[in-house]
Amino acid sequence: MPSGATSASTPVRLRLLLAIQGLDGDPQTARMVEQALQDVSGVIRAYANAATEMAYVEFDPGRTGQSQIEAAIESAGCRVVPAGELQ
């Protein structure tokens, strides 16, 4: 085994950058979205930016997926804007 290598495989992580409707520039709402995302099993990192109305999510696809992530955002009172609706 090469020096510095490990026998365990590196876990797979996926990243999403999502446009969010409903943040309305409100930092408190952004924190609610972040908390809802962080409560999803398999989410590693989650940030919501009220000013840009975007969320960044890093997650383990073996434990969760985009539909669970979108449901968490909706539970915080916002919604993911599908790419076709972006202007």
Buried (B, 14 or more C-beta within 10 A) or exposed (E): EEEEEEEEEEEEEBEBEBBBEBBEEEEEBBEBBBEBBBEBEBBBEBBBBBEEBBBBBBBBEEEBBBEBBBEBBBBBEBBBBEEEEEE
